[in-house]
Amino acid sequence: MKLTFNHFIILQVLDILTTYYGLTYLGLVENNPIANNLFGNYGIISVLILGKIIMLVFVYGCLQIYSLKIKKFALYTINIMFMFVILNNLYWMCFV
């Protein structure tokens, strides 16, 4: 279980790095209008880090409540989703 949570943290860091690099250095545009607005008002890196901290606290809190079977399923699902997010970031970074 700990290994899966470590993967979750690593994927969050990779999401921050790929999103920041793509938006800052490659001129990519965030398609999420809420995040795009927040990036414009508060800065990319601060919004990314604050969002990940909020998500980390929420996921960690949920993991304290539910049974082991639900925890594993939830973490695997979240990790797969973020793998696709990172792959999407890398895809757009390659085709700029």
PyMOL commands that set and color helices and strands:
alter all, ss='L'
color gray80, all
select helices_A, chain A and resi 2-25+33-42+44-65+68-94
alter helices_A, ss='H'
color red, helices_A
deselect
rebuild
show_as cartoon
